[in-house]
């Protein structure tokens, strides 16, 4: 019998939420275990970080010098590398440090800042090594993960959702919270994948799934200001969960030029 494809799930700077997408698969996790040999997944049991694998899933951003070295070893041991979630694909919430003076922050908080081994920025995996597939979300869903594994093992390009959350709202017959309630919703520039869960419950989208294809961030920024948000508040909407995503990073800086001077 031929050996099953080997997969690994690695954690970097993150909250573990995207790794839980695997654990929350329920019975589908047993299906995944039959399809593959999970050789490294510290949160679930097996630990072998240096194992050579067919697919390596990466959760988390690069935030320390050790991270920068370790991701290169993971890449060297992986036939395909897939990033999971906002931290791995766009720096995550921790990428807010990219817009400030990180050494000054550390010095103001810690009595011995020289013991803090942290980079001045939090950056996506793709800024350090070649990435074969990015799965967006905060967190990603088990459905996305399982579909990606099946596609990669079958040798076909995974199907990625690039529609905006607004289209998902229309498909669900969800009333637009921006129009009906005047809420500062990020749906017009955010890719779907979550099922538009926040607008379905009457809340505005917080852009958990990152920039959609061809996002018109300038237009949305003007609309959010029209709803009463000051430029700094508009910038914070873009500089949030996917702070290092280029489209959102640039939109925030462009909206409030004085905030980060």
C-alpha positions in Angstrom: 0.0 0.0 0.0 1.4 3.4 -0.9 2.2 5.8 1.9 -0.5 8.4 2.5 0.3 12.1 1.9 1.9 13.7 4.9 0.6 17.0 6.3 1.7 19.3 9.1 0.1 22.2 10.9 2.6 24.8 12.3 1.9 27.7 14.6 3.6 31.1 14.6 2.3 34.3 16.2 -1.4 33.8 16.5 -4.3 32.9 18.8 -4.8 29.2 17.6 -8.2 29.9 16.2 -7.4 28.7 12.7 -5.9 25.5 14.1 -9.2 24.9 15.7 -10.8 24.8 12.3 -9.2 21.4 12.0 -10.3 20.2 15.4 -13.8 21.5 14.8 -14.2 19.4 11.7 -15.8 16.6 13.9 -16.3 13.5 11.8 -14.6 15.1 8.8 -11.4 15.2 10.9 -11.5 11.3 10.9 -12.0 11.5 7.1 -8.9 13.8 6.9 -7.0 11.3 9.0 -7.8 8.5 6.7 -6.8 10.6 3.6 -3.5 11.8 5.1 -0.8 11.1 7.7 -0.8 14.1 10.1 2.8 14.1 11.3 2.9 17.4 13.1 0.0 19.1 14.9 1.1 20.1 18.4 -2.4 21.2 19.4 -3.8 17.8 18.6 -0.9 15.5 19.7 1.8 14.6 17.1 4.9 16.7 17.3 7.6 16.5 14.6 8.3 20.0 13.4 11.2 19.1 11.2 9.3 16.3 9.3 9.2 16.5 5.5 5.6 16.8 4.3 3.5 17.1 1.2 1.4 20.0 2.6 2.4 22.4 5.5 -0.4 24.6 6.9 0.8 27.7 8.6 -1.1 29.7 11.2 0.3 32.9 12.5 2.6 35.8 11.4 6.3 36.3 11.6 7.0 38.4 14.7 10.3 37.3 16.1 13.8 36.5 14.7 13.2 32.8 15.6 10.0 32.8 13.6 11.9 34.1 10.6 14.4 31.3 10.8 11.8 28.6 11.5 9.5 29.4 8.6 12.4 28.9 6.2 13.0 25.4 7.6 9.3 24.6 7.3 9.4 25.8 3.7 12.4 23.7 2.9 10.6 20.6 4.3 7.3 21.1 2.5 6.2 20.3 -1.0 3.3 22.8 -0.7 2.8 25.5 1.8 -0.6 26.9 2.7 -1.2 29.9 5.0 -4.3 29.9 7.2 -6.1 33.0 8.4 -5.5 36.7 8.8 -2.3 36.4 10.8 -0.5 34.2 8.3 -1.9 36.0 5.2 -1.9 39.6 6.4 0.0 40.0 9.6 -3.1 39.8 11.9 -4.1 42.2 14.6 -0.5 42.2 15.8 0.5 44.0 12.6 -0.8 47.2 14.1 2.7 47.5 15.5 3.8 48.2 11.9 2.3 51.7 12.1 4.0 52.6 15.3 7.5 52.7 16.9 7.7 49.2 18.3 11.0 49.6 20.2 9.5 52.7 22.0 6.4 50.6 23.0 8.5 47.8 24.4 10.8 50.2 26.3 7.7 51.9 27.8 6.2 48.6 29.0 9.1 46.4 30.1 11.7 47.1 32.7 14.3 45.1 30.8 13.4 45.6 27.1 16.7 44.0 26.0 15.2 40.6 27.0 12.3 41.0 24.5 13.2 39.3 21.3 10.6 40.8 19.0 10.7 42.2 15.5 9.6 45.8 14.9 6.9 44.4 12.5 4.5 41.6 12.2 4.5 40.3 8.6 2.7 37.7 6.5 4.3 34.4 5.7 4.5 35.3 2.0 7.0 38.1 2.8 9.5 35.5 3.9 9.0 32.4 1.8 7.1 31.2 -1.2 3.4 30.4 -0.4 1.4 28.1 -2.7 -2.1 29.0 -1.3 -3.6 31.6 1.0 -6.8 30.8 2.9 -8.2 34.0 4.3 -10.4 34.4 7.4 -10.3 35.2 11.1 -10.7 32.4 11.8 -10.8 30.2 8.7 -13.6 27.6 8.6 -13.3 23.8 8.5 -15.1 23.8 5.2 -12.4 25.9 3.6 -9.6 23.8 5.1 -11.1 20.4 4.0 -11.9 21.7 0.5 -8.3 22.9 0.1 -6.8 19.6 1.3 -9.0 17.6 -1.1 -8.1 19.9 -4.0 -4.4 19.9 -3.4 -4.3 16.1 -2.9 -6.2 15.7 -6.2 -3.8 18.0 -8.1 -6.3 20.6 -8.9 -6.3 24.4 -8.1 -8.5 25.0 -5.0 -11.5 27.2 -5.5 -11.2 30.4 -3.6 -14.1 32.7 -2.8 -13.4 36.3 -3.9 -16.9 37.8 -3.9 -17.6 40.7 -1.6 -19.6 40.2 1.6 -22.4 42.4 0.0 -23.1 39.7 -2.6 -23.4 37.1 0.2 -25.9 39.3 2.0 -27.9 39.5 -1.2 -27.8 35.7 -1.6 -29.0 35.3 2.0 -31.7 38.1 1.6 -30.1 40.0 4.4 -31.0 43.6 4.7 -28.0 45.9 4.2 -27.0 47.2 7.6 -25.3 50.2 6.1 -28.4 51.4 4.3 -31.0 50.4 6.8 -29.1 51.2 10.0 -26.3 53.5 9.0 -23.7 51.2 10.4 -20.1 51.5 9.1 -19.9 48.1 7.4 -16.8 46.9 5.7 -18.7 44.4 3.5 -18.3 46.4 0.3 -14.5 45.8 0.3 -14.3 42.5 2.2 -14.2 39.0 0.6 -16.9 36.6 1.7 -16.3 33.1 3.2 -17.9 33.7 6.6 -21.4 33.5 5.1 -22.0 37.2 6.0 -22.7 36.1 9.6 -22.4 39.6 11.2 -24.8 41.4 8.9 -27.2 38.4 9.3 -27.4 39.3 13.0 -27.8 43.0 12.3 -24.1 43.9 12.9 -21.6 45.6 10.6 -18.8 43.6 8.9 -15.4 44.0 10.5 -13.4 42.7 7.4 -12.4 39.4 9.0 -11.7 37.8 5.6 -9.5 40.5 4.2 -9.7 42.5 1.0 -12.0 41.3 -1.7 -11.0 41.3 -5.4 -10.7 44.9 -6.7 -11.8 46.7 -3.4 -12.8 50.3 -3.9 -11.4 51.4 -0.5 -11.4 55.1 -1.4 -15.1 55.1 -2.1 -15.9 53.2 1.1 -13.7 55.5 3.2 -15.7 58.5 1.9 -19.0 56.7 2.7 -17.8 55.9 6.3 -16.9 59.5 6.8 -20.4 60.4 5.6 -21.8 58.1 8.3 -20.1 60.2 10.9 -16.7 58.5 11.4 -13.7 60.8 11.8 -10.7 60.0 9.6 -8.9 58.2 12.5 -11.8 56.0 13.1 -12.1 55.1 9.4 -8.3 54.3 9.4 -8.9 51.9 12.3 -11.5 50.1 10.3 -8.9 49.3 7.7 -6.0 48.8 10.1 -7.6 46.1 12.2 -7.7 42.3 11.7 -5.9 42.4 8.3 -3.7 45.3 9.0 -0.8 44.3 6.8 -2.9 43.5 3.7 -1.6 46.0 1.2 -5.1 47.3 0.1 -6.2 47.9 3.7 -2.8 49.2 4.9 -2.7 51.8 2.1 -6.3 52.8 2.6 -5.9 53.4 6.3 -2.8 55.5 5.8 -4.4 57.4 2.9 -7.5 58.1 4.9 -5.8 59.5 8.0 -2.4 60.9 7.0 -1.8 62.5 10.4 -2.6 59.5 12.6 0.8 57.7 12.1 3.1 60.7 11.5 
